[in-house]
């Protein structure tokens, strides 16, 4: 019998590395939010979704500043 395995995923040349320790929580879990905190979060989220943020102002005619010449650029003639 042949020693070739037929059910091998050849896309994985190496085994997957172990997960980062940062992915695991150690210690106490976070406290659940109080009803007042949940209500305040909902109100702030609602307010943020209803208000419009000021658009980024872009100067329609910016001053033209000459670009410095690149000393390594080829001379195109």
OpenMM code with the backbone's topology and positions (N, CA, C; nanometers):
from openmm import Vec3, app, unit

residues = "UNK UNK UNK UNK UNK UNK UNK UNK UNK UNK UNK UNK UNK UNK UNK UNK UNK UNK UNK UNK UNK UNK UNK UNK UNK UNK UNK UNK UNK UNK UNK UNK UNK UNK UNK UNK UNK UNK UNK UNK UNK UNK UNK UNK UNK UNK UNK UNK UNK UNK UNK UNK UNK UNK UNK UNK UNK UNK UNK UNK UNK UNK UNK UNK UNK UNK UNK UNK UNK UNK UNK UNK UNK UNK UNK UNK UNK".split()
positions = [
    Vec3(0.0830, -0.1181, 0.0000),
    Vec3(0.0000, 0.0000, 0.0000),
    Vec3(0.0874, 0.1244, 0.0000),
    Vec3(0.0431, 0.2277, -0.0651),
    Vec3(0.1208, 0.3507, -0.0780),
    Vec3(0.1077, 0.4360, 0.0481),
    Vec3(0.2114, 0.5132, 0.0776),
    Vec3(0.2070, 0.5997, 0.1961),
    Vec3(0.1509, 0.7380, 0.1642),
    Vec3(0.1027, 0.7595, 0.0434),
    Vec3(0.0483, 0.8898, 0.0040),
    Vec3(-0.0892, 0.9075, 0.0679),
    Vec3(-0.1077, 1.0191, 0.1328),
    Vec3(-0.2389, 1.0486, 0.1918),
    Vec3(-0.3263, 1.1170, 0.0879),
    Vec3(-0.4468, 1.0707, 0.0748),
    Vec3(-0.5368, 1.1255, -0.0259),
    Vec3(-0.6180, 1.2449, 0.0264),
    Vec3(-0.6434, 1.2542, 0.1564),
    Vec3(-0.7285, 1.3583, 0.2128),
    Vec3(-0.6473, 1.4732, 0.2730),
    Vec3(-0.5458, 1.5171, 0.2038),
    Vec3(-0.4590, 1.6228, 0.2555),
    Vec3(-0.4934, 1.7528, 0.1840),
    Vec3(-0.5055, 1.8603, 0.2605),
    Vec3(-0.5280, 1.9918, 0.2014),
    Vec3(-0.3916, 2.0485, 0.1641),
    Vec3(-0.3613, 2.0523, 0.0369),
    Vec3(-0.2288, 2.0954, -0.0072),
    Vec3(-0.2119, 2.2466, -0.0011),
    Vec3(-0.3191, 2.3229, 0.0206),
    Vec3(-0.3072, 2.4675, 0.0322),
    Vec3(-0.2372, 2.5062, 0.1617),
    Vec3(-0.2422, 2.4203, 0.2625),
    Vec3(-0.1777, 2.4497, 0.3899),
    Vec3(-0.0434, 2.3792, 0.3939),
    Vec3(0.0621, 2.4518, 0.3622),
    Vec3(0.1944, 2.3917, 0.3629),
    Vec3(0.2453, 2.3736, 0.5045),
    Vec3(0.2025, 2.4617, 0.5948),
    Vec3(0.2460, 2.4558, 0.7338),
    Vec3(0.1227, 2.4601, 0.8230),
    Vec3(0.1313, 2.4075, 0.9430),
    Vec3(0.0149, 2.4161, 1.0322),
    Vec3(-0.0108, 2.5608, 1.0726),
    Vec3(-0.1339, 2.5904, 1.1067),
    Vec3(-0.1702, 2.7259, 1.1465),
    Vec3(-0.1021, 2.7609, 1.2785),
    Vec3(-0.0452, 2.8817, 1.2886),
    Vec3(0.0218, 2.9179, 1.4137),
    Vec3(-0.0796, 2.9336, 1.5260),
    Vec3(-0.0361, 2.9218, 1.6500),
    Vec3(-0.1300, 2.9385, 1.7603),
    Vec3(-0.1834, 3.0818, 1.7656),
    Vec3(-0.3010, 3.0968, 1.8210),
    Vec3(-0.3632, 3.2289, 1.8315),
    Vec3(-0.2814, 3.3179, 1.9237),
    Vec3(-0.2864, 3.4462, 1.8961),
    Vec3(-0.2148, 3.5425, 1.9787),
    Vec3(-0.2729, 3.5432, 2.1190),
    Vec3(-0.1888, 3.5599, 2.2210),
    Vec3(-0.2427, 3.5684, 2.3572),
    Vec3(-0.3327, 3.6906, 2.3759),
    Vec3(-0.3198, 3.7885, 2.2878),
    Vec3(-0.4052, 3.9073, 2.2987),
    Vec3(-0.5505, 3.8757, 2.2630),
    Vec3(-0.5736, 3.7643, 2.1947),
    Vec3(-0.7092, 3.7278, 2.1570),
    Vec3(-0.7862, 3.6690, 2.2743),
    Vec3(-0.7177, 3.6335, 2.3796),
    Vec3(-0.7818, 3.5685, 2.4929),
    Vec3(-0.7941, 3.6669, 2.6081),
    Vec3(-0.9069, 3.6655, 2.6731),
    Vec3(-0.9266, 3.7520, 2.7899),
    Vec3(-0.8847, 3.6772, 2.9142),
    Vec3(-0.8102, 3.7458, 2.9969),
    Vec3(-0.7717, 3.6891, 3.1247),
    Vec3(-0.8267, 3.7810, 3.2331),
    Vec3(-0.8703, 3.7239, 3.3386),
    Vec3(-0.9170, 3.8058, 3.4494),
    Vec3(-1.0675, 3.8269, 3.4447),
    Vec3(-1.1106, 3.9302, 3.5159),
    Vec3(-1.2534, 3.9565, 3.5325),
    Vec3(-1.3143, 4.0084, 3.4027),
    Vec3(-1.4383, 3.9731, 3.3821),
    Vec3(-1.5111, 4.0216, 3.2652),
    Vec3(-1.5650, 4.1615, 3.2938),
    Vec3(-1.5986, 4.2328, 3.1881),
    Vec3(-1.6503, 4.3685, 3.2024),
    Vec3(-1.7866, 4.3667, 3.2716),
    Vec3(-1.8134, 4.4706, 3.3498),
    Vec3(-1.9440, 4.4815, 3.4164),
    Vec3(-2.0514, 4.5088, 3.3126),
    Vec3(-2.1689, 4.4534, 3.3273),
    Vec3(-2.2776, 4.4871, 3.2355),
    Vec3(-2.3206, 4.6318, 3.2577),
    Vec3(-2.3687, 4.6945, 3.1511),
    Vec3(-2.4131, 4.8331, 3.1605),
    Vec3(-2.5422, 4.8422, 3.2404),
    Vec3(-2.5560, 4.9514, 3.3128),
    Vec3(-2.6808, 4.9746, 3.3859),
    Vec3(-2.7856, 5.0225, 3.2864),
    Vec3(-2.9120, 5.0210, 3.3291),
    Vec3(-3.0194, 5.0679, 3.2416),
    Vec3(-3.0003, 5.2147, 3.2051),
    Vec3(-2.9512, 5.2956, 3.2980),
    Vec3(-2.9280, 5.4368, 3.2696),
    Vec3(-2.8181, 5.4539, 3.1651),
    Vec3(-2.7127, 5.3723, 3.1746),
    Vec3(-2.6042, 5.3807, 3.0763),
    Vec3(-2.6529, 5.3372, 2.9383),
    Vec3(-2.7342, 5.2314, 2.9337),
    Vec3(-2.7889, 5.1863, 2.8060),
    Vec3(-2.8765, 5.2942, 2.7434),
    Vec3(-2.9611, 5.3565, 2.8254),
    Vec3(-3.0502, 5.4621, 2.7765),
    Vec3(-2.9683, 5.5794, 2.7216),
    Vec3(-2.8649, 5.6197, 2.7964),
    Vec3(-2.7805, 5.7315, 2.7506),
    Vec3(-2.7091, 5.6963, 2.6201),
    Vec3(-2.6598, 5.5738, 2.6084),
    Vec3(-2.5943, 5.5320, 2.4843),
    Vec3(-2.6910, 5.5360, 2.3669),
    Vec3(-2.8153, 5.4893, 2.3900),
    Vec3(-2.9151, 5.4930, 2.2828),
    Vec3(-2.9461, 5.6358, 2.2413),
    Vec3(-2.9591, 5.7262, 2.3407),
    Vec3(-2.9896, 5.8663, 2.3096),
    Vec3(-2.8746, 5.9308, 2.2323),
    Vec3(-2.7519, 5.9041, 2.2739),
    Vec3(-2.6368, 5.9627, 2.2042),
    Vec3(-2.6236, 5.9076, 2.0632),
    Vec3(-2.6495, 5.7785, 2.0460),
    Vec3(-2.6436, 5.7184, 1.9134),
    Vec3(-2.7505, 5.7785, 1.8237),
    Vec3(-2.8713, 5.7933, 1.8759),
    Vec3(-2.9801, 5.8522, 1.7987),
    Vec3(-2.9460, 5.9949, 1.7583),
    Vec3(-2.8919, 6.0716, 1.8524),
    Vec3(-2.8551, 6.2102, 1.8233),
    Vec3(-2.7457, 6.2149, 1.7166),
    Vec3(-2.6458, 6.1283, 1.7272),
    Vec3(-2.5356, 6.1278, 1.6308),
    Vec3(-2.5843, 6.0883, 1.4919),
    Vec3(-2.6827, 5.9993, 1.4842),
    Vec3(-2.7326, 5.9563, 1.3535),
    Vec3(-2.8233, 6.0610, 1.2898),
    Vec3(-2.8856, 6.1456, 1.3715),
    Vec3(-2.9754, 6.2474, 1.3163),
    Vec3(-2.9032, 6.3751, 1.2774),
    Vec3(-2.7937, 6.4071, 1.3424),
    Vec3(-2.7247, 6.5317, 1.3123),
    Vec3(-2.6267, 6.5102, 1.1983),
    Vec3(-2.6101, 6.6133, 1.1192),
    Vec3(-2.5157, 6.6042, 1.0084),
    Vec3(-2.3832, 6.6643, 1.0521),
    Vec3(-2.2787, 6.6023, 1.0080),
    Vec3(-2.1461, 6.6549, 1.0377),
    Vec3(-2.1101, 6.7578, 0.9325),
    Vec3(-2.0353, 6.8604, 0.9687),
    Vec3(-1.9969, 6.9588, 0.8676),
    Vec3(-1.9077, 6.8934, 0.7620),
    Vec3(-1.9354, 6.9273, 0.6373),
    Vec3(-1.8574, 6.8702, 0.5281),
    Vec3(-1.7158, 6.9252, 0.5320),
    Vec3(-1.6235, 6.8429, 0.4878),
    Vec3(-1.4846, 6.8866, 0.4823),
    Vec3(-1.4738, 6.9974, 0.3788),
    Vec3(-1.4252, 7.1125, 0.4196),
    Vec3(-1.4133, 7.2253, 0.3280),
    Vec3(-1.2902, 7.2077, 0.2415),
    Vec3(-1.3111, 7.2153, 0.1125),
    Vec3(-1.1996, 7.2036, 0.0200),
    Vec3(-1.1962, 7.3282, -0.0657),
    Vec3(-1.0804, 7.3906, -0.0715),
    Vec3(-1.0647, 7.5131, -0.1491),
    Vec3(-1.0839, 7.4798, -0.2970),
    Vec3(-1.1828, 7.5417, -0.3644),
    Vec3(-1.2061, 7.5067, -0.5047),
    Vec3(-1.0909, 7.5509, -0.5956),
    Vec3(-1.0132, 7.6502, -0.5544),
    Vec3(-0.9031, 7.6980, -0.6370),
    Vec3(-0.7766, 7.7071, -0.5510),
    Vec3(-0.7134, 7.5930, -0.5208),
    Vec3(-0.5953, 7.5976, -0.4344),
    Vec3(-0.4799, 7.6672, -0.5056),
    Vec3(-0.3921, 7.7318, -0.4311),
    Vec3(-0.2783, 7.7975, -0.4960),
    Vec3(-0.1861, 7.6938, -0.5609),
    Vec3(-0.1400, 7.7265, -0.6795),
    Vec3(-0.0538, 7.6344, -0.7521),
    Vec3(0.0909, 7.6553, -0.7073),
    Vec3(0.1464, 7.5541, -0.6459),
    Vec3(0.2836, 7.5599, -0.5990),
    Vec3(0.3669, 7.4770, -0.6951),
    Vec3(0.4731, 7.5352, -0.7501),
    Vec3(0.5541, 7.4539, -0.8428),
    Vec3(0.6178, 7.3368, -0.7700),
    Vec3(0.6113, 7.2222, -0.8346),
    Vec3(0.6687, 7.1022, -0.7752),
    Vec3(0.8188, 7.1030, -0.7979),
    Vec3(0.8963, 7.0622, -0.6990),
    Vec3(1.0409, 7.0562, -0.7197),
    Vec3(1.0752, 6.9468, -0.8202),
    Vec3(1.1781, 6.9722, -0.8966),
    Vec3(1.2180, 6.8735, -0.9971),
    Vec3(1.2896, 6.7573, -0.9306),
    Vec3(1.2622, 6.6403, -0.9800),
    Vec3(1.3259, 6.5199, -0.9286),
    Vec3(1.4611, 6.5040, -0.9974),
    Vec3(1.5710, 6.5107, -0.9231),
    Vec3(1.7019, 6.4999, -0.9885),
    Vec3(1.7275, 6.3625, -1.0481),
    Vec3(1.6535, 6.2610, -1.0050),
    Vec3(1.6745, 6.1264, -1.0581),
    Vec3(1.5874, 6.0950, -1.1774),
    Vec3(1.4938, 6.1854, -1.2080),
    Vec3(1.4046, 6.1603, -1.3208),
    Vec3(1.4806, 6.1711, -1.4522),
    Vec3(1.4384, 6.0893, -1.5483),
    Vec3(1.5032, 6.0957, -1.6795),
    Vec3(1.4614, 6.2225, -1.7501),
    Vec3(1.5483, 6.2752, -1.8305),
    Vec3(1.5184, 6.3946, -1.9089),
    Vec3(1.4333, 6.3496, -2.0279),
    Vec3(1.3104, 6.3929, -2.0339),
    Vec3(1.2186, 6.3512, -2.1415),
    Vec3(1.2141, 6.4596, -2.2473),
    Vec3(1.2801, 6.4356, -2.3544),
    Vec3(1.2829, 6.5350, -2.4648),
    Vec3(1.2238, 6.4763, -2.5884),
] * unit.nanometer
topology = app.Topology()
chain = topology.addChain("A")
for resn in residues:
    res = topology.addResidue(resn, chain)
    for name in ("N", "CA", "C"):
        topology.addAtom(name, app.Element.getBySymbol(name[0]), res)
